[in-house]
Each structure stands twice: as structure tokens, then as C-alpha cells.
């Protein structure tokens, strides 16, 4: 078995091989992606020069 056996976010057991390779279950992967995108938007807004 390759990768994580439990989700790196919620620590629940990962059932699919794809999830084990990624390290996250499908729900946690979607949430992590959404949080990362939101953080990138906030960072871009902070570095954007004021008009």
C-alpha cells in the first residue's frame, strides 16, 4: 500500500487507492482545495496596489 492510510486532515481511514495516494478523502480534498483558493485570493488582494 502506498501513501497515507488515514486522511491527513480528519484522520479517518481512507478507502480508495486514489485517496491513499493523495492523502485526503474526497470531502477533505475538496475543502482543502477551497481553503487554498480562498487563501490565494486573500493574498492577491493584500498585495494588489491601491488605486
Long-range contacts (C-beta under 8 A, 24 or more apart in sequence): none
